[in-house]
Amino acid sequence: MTDQPITDKPLTDRPATATRSVVIERELPHPPEKVWRALTEGMLIREWLMENDFQPVVGHRFNFRSKPVANWNGVIDCEVLVVEPNKKLSYSWGTLGSESVVLWTLVATSGGTLVRMEHSGFRPDQEAAYKGANYGWQKFIGNLERVVAGQQ
């Protein structure tokens, strides 16, 4: 199964095995090292995303924890997949019986850092999860921008 980026094709025109990704790119006026800290230090992650026990070590299993709501215990089970300091971070994202992957890519630019977040692996039957992730990541990345800007 190959993850495919969002396209303009309607769902019915995509192969049944295709998965979709939420992709958000933002250029932040800060160096990659500053953005990296916000992505990898547990106390900073808590400020923009959720409570966690994250460590930037490949193979580390951790949880993101949020307030439980109806039909969800508030826990996201994860495992660190890739750590390339100041460049790339990836972890699995498992909740409500579905598995997906989050990939952060940082590229230094003349104005700071291009931040790319791709949350991949949404199957055609996971439309609600896909829409929820799209909404949630817009909010989380706005929070990330504020946390990075507030760092010393």
C-alpha positions, 0 to 999 in steps of 0.5 A, a space after each residue: 500500500 502506498 501513501 498518496 498525497 491529497 489530490 483533487 480527484 473525488 474519492 470514487 476515482 481513487 483506487 480502493 487501496 489508496 490512502 490519503 494524507 493531511 499535509 501542512 506546510 508553513 515557513 516559520 521565521 526561526 532556525 530549524 534548531 528552534 523548531 526541532 526543540 518544540 517538536 522533540 522536548 516533552 514540555 514544549 510538545 505539551 504546550 502545543 499538542 498534548 500531554 506526552 512521554 515522548 523521547 526522540 529515540 527510534 523505537 521509543 513507544 509513547 503516548 499522547 494524552 488528551 481529555 477523554 470524550 465520548 467513544 474515545 479514551 483520549 490516548 494516542 499510542 505512538 512509536 518513534 520511527 525516524 529521528 534526524 536532528 533538525 531535519 526529520 522526525 516521524 512516529 506512528 499514530 494509533 487511535 480508535 483501532 486505526 494506524 497512521 504515520 506522522 512525518 515532520 520535515 524541516 528545511 532551512 530557508 533564507 527566512 527561517 525554516 520550512 516546516 512540513 507535516 504529513 499525517 499519512 495512512 487514512 483509508 477511504 473508509 476513514 473519512 471522519 478521521 481524515 477530516 478530524 485530523 485536517 482540522 486538528 493539525 491546523 489548530 496544532 500547527 498554529 499552536 506550534 508557531 506560538 510556542 516556537 516564537 515564545 522560546 528563548 
